[in-house]
Amino acid sequence: MIWDPLRKKSVHRTPEEEVRQWFISVLHEGMKVPEHMMMSEVAFRHGQMDYRADIVVYDRSARPLMVVECKRPEVVLDQAVVDQALRYNRELDVAYIVVTNGMKTFMFERKEAGFDFVVKAPTWEEMLCRR
């Protein structure tokens, strides 16, 4: 078992869950996202389809700001993984998308023409200012 500080409970330790918990710590410690502004395993519906986002970061108005898709370390972060996160964005309408397998992490920021690759991860406060 592994503790999920966002769900406030122990969850089964799987490779994907380890990646999710690692990235929650990156968000909290590295990007200074307050824990109460994140949720893990966020269920939502788009059209007739049910989805579950691994991590969603919210702004001060409780609007989704970032969606994070976590994969097991052996999963290649290809276009299909990015497309999955983009499908989530159709409903969540976020400013940032992240895909990670714990070995590699790619972040994208919404621009006028779509999403562009982010070289340096912004802090939560910086993300709020760019929205």
Buried (B, 14 or more C-beta within 10 A) or exposed (E): EEEBEBEEEEBEEEBBBBBBBBBBEBBBEEBEBEEEBBBBBBEBEEEEEEBEBBBBBBBEEEEBBBBBBBBBEEBEBEEEBBEBBBBBBEBBEBBBBBBBBBEEBBBBBBEEEEBEEBEEBBEBEEBBEEE
